[in-house]
Amino acid sequence: MEGNFGTVGAGASAFVFGFLPVIAVQIKKSEDNSGRKSKHSL
């Protein structure tokens, strides 16, 4: 169980650390767009 959990934990960490920057970039882009085109903001 422990070895299995370690593998899953490592995979989850790699996924999260690979995925969060993408989300942050998307949020930053949407903030920049809404700042420039406020009338188009949702």
PDB file of N, CA, C and O in Angstrom:
ATOM      1  N   MET A   1       0.847  -1.205   0.000  1.00  0.00           N
ATOM      2  CA  MET A   1       0.000   0.000   0.000  1.00  0.00           C
ATOM      3  C   MET A   1       0.877   1.249   0.000  1.00  0.00           C
ATOM      4  O   MET A   1       0.643   2.173  -0.779  1.00  0.00           O
ATOM      5  N   GLU A   2       1.880   1.278   0.866  1.00  0.00           N
ATOM      6  CA  GLU A   2       2.689   2.497   0.987  1.00  0.00           C
ATOM      7  C   GLU A   2       3.415   2.802  -0.315  1.00  0.00           C
ATOM      8  O   GLU A   2       3.441   3.946  -0.768  1.00  0.00           O
ATOM      9  N   GLY A   3       4.007   1.767  -0.916  1.00  0.00           N
ATOM     10  CA  GLY A   3       4.717   1.992  -2.171  1.00  0.00           C
ATOM     11  C   GLY A   3       3.771   2.479  -3.257  1.00  0.00           C
ATOM     12  O   GLY A   3       4.111   3.363  -4.042  1.00  0.00           O
ATOM     13  N   ASN A   4       2.587   1.895  -3.292  1.00  0.00           N
ATOM     14  CA  ASN A   4       1.593   2.294  -4.279  1.00  0.00           C
ATOM     15  C   ASN A   4       1.183   3.744  -4.052  1.00  0.00           C
ATOM     16  O   ASN A   4       1.095   4.531  -4.995  1.00  0.00           O
ATOM     17  N   PHE A   5       0.933   4.088  -2.787  1.00  0.00           N
ATOM     18  CA  PHE A   5       0.511   5.454  -2.474  1.00  0.00           C
ATOM     19  C   PHE A   5       1.612   6.444  -2.844  1.00  0.00           C
ATOM     20  O   PHE A   5       1.327   7.531  -3.347  1.00  0.00           O
ATOM     21  N   GLY A   6       2.862   6.075  -2.598  1.00  0.00           N
ATOM     22  CA  GLY A   6       3.966   6.969  -2.943  1.00  0.00           C
ATOM     23  C   GLY A   6       3.989   7.258  -4.436  1.00  0.00           C
ATOM     24  O   GLY A   6       4.206   8.396  -4.853  1.00  0.00           O
ATOM     25  N   THR A   7       3.763   6.218  -5.243  1.00  0.00           N
ATOM     26  CA  THR A   7       3.750   6.414  -6.692  1.00  0.00           C
ATOM     27  C   THR A   7       2.599   7.323  -7.100  1.00  0.00           C
ATOM     28  O   THR A   7       2.770   8.229  -7.915  1.00  0.00           O
ATOM     29  N   VAL A   8       1.433   7.075  -6.531  1.00  0.00           N
ATOM     30  CA  VAL A   8       0.262   7.903  -6.853  1.00  0.00           C
ATOM     31  C   VAL A   8       0.502   9.335  -6.393  1.00  0.00           C
ATOM     32  O   VAL A   8       0.174  10.283  -7.107  1.00  0.00           O
ATOM     33  N   GLY A   9       1.076   9.493  -5.196  1.00  0.00           N
ATOM     34  CA  GLY A   9       1.346  10.836  -4.677  1.00  0.00           C
ATOM     35  C   GLY A   9       2.319  11.585  -5.569  1.00  0.00           C
ATOM     36  O   GLY A   9       2.128  12.771  -5.842  1.00  0.00           O
ATOM     37  N   ALA A  10       3.363  10.898  -6.026  1.00  0.00           N
ATOM     38  CA  ALA A  10       4.332  11.534  -6.911  1.00  0.00           C
ATOM     39  C   ALA A  10       3.672  11.936  -8.224  1.00  0.00           C
ATOM     40  O   ALA A  10       3.921  13.024  -8.745  1.00  0.00           O
ATOM     41  N   GLY A  11       2.831  11.057  -8.756  1.00  0.00           N
ATOM     42  CA  GLY A  11       2.134  11.370 -10.002  1.00  0.00           C
ATOM     43  C   GLY A  11       1.193  12.553  -9.811  1.00  0.00           C
ATOM     44  O   GLY A  11       1.101  13.431 -10.669  1.00  0.00           O
ATOM     45  N   ALA A  12       0.492  12.569  -8.670  1.00  0.00           N
ATOM     46  CA  ALA A  12      -0.434  13.673  -8.404  1.00  0.00           C
ATOM     47  C   ALA A  12       0.335  14.979  -8.249  1.00  0.00           C
ATOM     48  O   ALA A  12      -0.094  16.017  -8.752  1.00  0.00           O
ATOM     49  N   SER A  13       1.468  14.931  -7.554  1.00  0.00           N
ATOM     50  CA  SER A  13       2.274  16.140  -7.375  1.00  0.00           C
ATOM     51  C   SER A  13       2.762  16.665  -8.719  1.00  0.00           C
ATOM     52  O   SER A  13       2.698  17.865  -8.985  1.00  0.00           O
ATOM     53  N   ALA A  14       3.250  15.757  -9.567  1.00  0.00           N
ATOM     54  CA  ALA A  14       3.731  16.166 -10.886  1.00  0.00           C
ATOM     55  C   ALA A  14       2.590  16.766 -11.694  1.00  0.00           C
ATOM     56  O   ALA A  14       2.779  17.756 -12.401  1.00  0.00           O
ATOM     57  N   PHE A  15       1.409  16.172 -11.593  1.00  0.00           N
ATOM     58  CA  PHE A  15       0.245  16.679 -12.326  1.00  0.00           C
ATOM     59  C   PHE A  15      -0.139  18.069 -11.815  1.00  0.00           C
ATOM     60  O   PHE A  15      -0.362  18.992 -12.598  1.00  0.00           O
ATOM     61  N   VAL A  16      -0.213  18.200 -10.483  1.00  0.00           N
ATOM     62  CA  VAL A  16      -0.624  19.486  -9.899  1.00  0.00           C
ATOM     63  C   VAL A  16       0.381  20.569 -10.248  1.00  0.00           C
ATOM     64  O   VAL A  16       0.001  21.656 -10.682  1.00  0.00           O
ATOM     65  N   PHE A  17       1.673  20.275 -10.060  1.00  0.00           N
ATOM     66  CA  PHE A  17       2.694  21.304 -10.311  1.00  0.00           C
ATOM     67  C   PHE A  17       2.829  21.586 -11.804  1.00  0.00           C
ATOM     68  O   PHE A  17       3.304  22.654 -12.188  1.00  0.00           O
ATOM     69  N   GLY A  18       2.422  20.652 -12.642  1.00  0.00           N
ATOM     70  CA  GLY A  18       2.444  20.914 -14.076  1.00  0.00           C
ATOM     71  C   GLY A  18       1.194  21.652 -14.518  1.00  0.00           C
ATOM     72  O   GLY A  18       1.208  22.371 -15.517  1.00  0.00           O
ATOM     73  N   PHE A  19       0.102  21.470 -13.762  1.00  0.00           N
ATOM     74  CA  PHE A  19      -1.199  21.992 -14.183  1.00  0.00           C
ATOM     75  C   PHE A  19      -1.470  23.383 -13.617  1.00  0.00           C
ATOM     76  O   PHE A  19      -2.031  24.236 -14.305  1.00  0.00           O
ATOM     77  N   LEU A  20      -1.071  23.613 -12.362  1.00  0.00           N
ATOM     78  CA  LEU A  20      -1.366  24.901 -11.726  1.00  0.00           C
ATOM     79  C   LEU A  20      -0.797  26.088 -12.489  1.00  0.00           C
ATOM     80  O   LEU A  20      -1.508  27.079 -12.656  1.00  0.00           O
ATOM     81  N   PRO A  21       0.447  26.045 -12.962  1.00  0.00           N
ATOM     82  CA  PRO A  21       0.968  27.181 -13.741  1.00  0.00           C
ATOM     83  C   PRO A  21       0.118  27.471 -14.973  1.00  0.00           C
ATOM     84  O   PRO A  21      -0.042  28.629 -15.359  1.00  0.00           O
ATOM     85  N   VAL A  22      -0.424  26.430 -15.587  1.00  0.00           N
ATOM     86  CA  VAL A  22      -1.290  26.637 -16.760  1.00  0.00           C
ATOM     87  C   VAL A  22      -2.542  27.397 -16.339  1.00  0.00           C
ATOM     88  O   VAL A  22      -2.966  28.328 -17.025  1.00  0.00           O
ATOM     89  N   ILE A  23      -3.135  27.001 -15.209  1.00  0.00           N
ATOM     90  CA  ILE A  23      -4.322  27.702 -14.704  1.00  0.00           C
ATOM     91  C   ILE A  23      -3.967  29.142 -14.379  1.00  0.00           C
ATOM     92  O   ILE A  23      -4.720  30.058 -14.711  1.00  0.00           O
ATOM     93  N   ALA A  24      -2.831  29.351 -13.733  1.00  0.00           N
ATOM     94  CA  ALA A  24      -2.419  30.704 -13.366  1.00  0.00           C
ATOM     95  C   ALA A  24      -2.247  31.567 -14.599  1.00  0.00           C
ATOM     96  O   ALA A  24      -2.639  32.734 -14.599  1.00  0.00           O
ATOM     97  N   VAL A  25      -1.662  31.005 -15.660  1.00  0.00           N
ATOM     98  CA  VAL A  25      -1.477  31.761 -16.903  1.00  0.00           C
ATOM     99  C   VAL A  25      -2.831  32.098 -17.514  1.00  0.00           C
ATOM    100  O   VAL A  25      -3.036  33.216 -17.988  1.00  0.00           O
ATOM    101  N   GLN A  26      -3.759  31.139 -17.506  1.00  0.00           N
ATOM    102  CA  GLN A  26      -5.083  31.383 -18.072  1.00  0.00           C
ATOM    103  C   GLN A  26      -5.791  32.485 -17.290  1.00  0.00           C
ATOM    104  O   GLN A  26      -6.416  33.366 -17.881  1.00  0.00           O
ATOM    105  N   ILE A  27      -5.694  32.437 -15.953  1.00  0.00           N
ATOM    106  CA  ILE A  27      -6.329  33.463 -15.117  1.00  0.00           C
ATOM    107  C   ILE A  27      -5.701  34.823 -15.412  1.00  0.00           C
ATOM    108  O   ILE A  27      -6.408  35.821 -15.553  1.00  0.00           O
ATOM    109  N   LYS A  28      -4.377  34.858 -15.506  1.00  0.00           N
ATOM    110  CA  LYS A  28      -3.694  36.121 -15.764  1.00  0.00           C
ATOM    111  C   LYS A  28      -4.106  36.671 -17.131  1.00  0.00           C
ATOM    112  O   LYS A  28      -4.336  37.872 -17.277  1.00  0.00           O
ATOM    113  N   LYS A  29      -4.199  35.791 -18.130  1.00  0.00           N
ATOM    114  CA  LYS A  29      -4.610  36.239 -19.467  1.00  0.00           C
ATOM    115  C   LYS A  29      -6.028  36.786 -19.433  1.00  0.00           C
ATOM    116  O   LYS A  29      -6.302  37.834 -20.019  1.00  0.00           O
ATOM    117  N   SER A  30      -6.930  36.090 -18.755  1.00  0.00           N
ATOM    118  CA  SER A  30      -8.320  36.549 -18.710  1.00  0.00           C
ATOM    119  C   SER A  30      -8.412  37.866 -17.953  1.00  0.00           C
ATOM    120  O   SER A  30      -9.222  38.724 -18.303  1.00  0.00           O
ATOM    121  N   GLU A  31      -7.582  38.038 -16.907  1.00  0.00           N
ATOM    122  CA  GLU A  31      -7.578  39.308 -16.183  1.00  0.00           C
ATOM    123  C   GLU A  31      -7.067  40.425 -17.076  1.00  0.00           C
ATOM    124  O   GLU A  31      -7.623  41.523 -17.080  1.00  0.00           O
ATOM    125  N   ASP A  32      -6.006  40.151 -17.837  1.00  0.00           N
ATOM    126  CA  ASP A  32      -5.474  41.156 -18.755  1.00  0.00           C
ATOM    127  C   ASP A  32      -6.517  41.522 -19.801  1.00  0.00           C
ATOM    128  O   ASP A  32      -6.692  42.697 -20.122  1.00  0.00           O
ATOM    129  N   ASN A  33      -7.208  40.522 -20.332  1.00  0.00           N
ATOM    130  CA  ASN A  33      -8.222  40.779 -21.360  1.00  0.00           C
ATOM    131  C   ASN A  33      -9.378  41.591 -20.784  1.00  0.00           C
ATOM    132  O   ASN A  33      -9.844  42.537 -21.420  1.00  0.00           O
ATOM    133  N   SER A  34      -9.840  41.241 -19.610  1.00  0.00           N
ATOM    134  CA  SER A  34     -10.963  41.968 -19.018  1.00  0.00           C
ATOM    135  C   SER A  34     -10.533  43.387 -18.667  1.00  0.00           C
ATOM    136  O   SER A  34     -11.350  44.307 -18.684  1.00  0.00           O
ATOM    137  N   GLY A  35      -9.254  43.566 -18.348  1.00  0.00           N
ATOM    138  CA  GLY A  35      -8.761  44.903 -18.056  1.00  0.00           C
ATOM    139  C   GLY A  35      -8.774  45.774 -19.298  1.00  0.00           C
ATOM    140  O   GLY A  35      -9.094  46.960 -19.225  1.00  0.00           O
ATOM    141  N   ARG A  36      -8.426  45.192 -20.441  1.00  0.00           N
ATOM    142  CA  ARG A  36      -8.373  45.945 -21.684  1.00  0.00           C
ATOM    143  C   ARG A  36      -9.758  46.090 -22.328  1.00  0.00           C
ATOM    144  O   ARG A  36     -10.079  47.122 -22.918  1.00  0.00           O
ATOM    145  N   LYS A  37     -10.569  45.032 -22.202  1.00  0.00           N
ATOM    146  CA  LYS A  37     -11.894  45.037 -22.844  1.00  0.00           C
ATOM    147  C   LYS A  37     -12.955  44.796 -21.768  1.00  0.00           C
ATOM    148  O   LYS A  37     -13.574  43.732 -21.734  1.00  0.00           O
ATOM    149  N   SER A  38     -13.162  45.762 -20.908  1.00  0.00           N
ATOM    150  CA  SER A  38     -14.071  45.549 -19.791  1.00  0.00           C
ATOM    151  C   SER A  38     -15.503  45.319 -20.269  1.00  0.00           C
ATOM    152  O   SER A  38     -16.259  44.613 -19.602  1.00  0.00           O
ATOM    153  N   LYS A  39     -15.892  45.889 -21.397  1.00  0.00           N
ATOM    154  CA  LYS A  39     -17.265  45.721 -21.880  1.00  0.00           C
ATOM    155  C   LYS A  39     -17.516  44.298 -22.375  1.00  0.00           C
ATOM    156  O   LYS A  39     -18.671  43.899 -22.530  1.00  0.00           O
ATOM    157  N   HIS A  40     -16.458  43.526 -22.624  1.00  0.00           N
ATOM    158  CA  HIS A  40     -16.622  42.143 -23.059  1.00  0.00           C
ATOM    159  C   HIS A  40     -16.511  41.157 -21.900  1.00  0.00           C
ATOM    160  O   HIS A  40     -16.629  39.948 -22.099  1.00  0.00           O
ATOM    161  N   SER A  41     -16.284  41.668 -20.686  1.00  0.00           N
ATOM    162  CA  SER A  41     -16.078  40.757 -19.558  1.00  0.00           C
ATOM    163  C   SER A  41     -17.375  40.050 -19.193  1.00  0.00           C
ATOM    164  O   SER A  41     -18.460  40.613 -19.335  1.00  0.00           O
ATOM    165  N   LEU A  42     -17.254  38.796 -18.716  1.00  0.00           N
ATOM    166  CA  LEU A  42     -18.428  38.038 -18.292  1.00  0.00           C
ATOM    167  C   LEU A  42     -18.794  38.492 -16.893  1.00  0.00           C
ATOM    168  O   LEU A  42     -19.759  37.994 -16.315  1.00  0.00           O
TER     169      LEU A  42
END
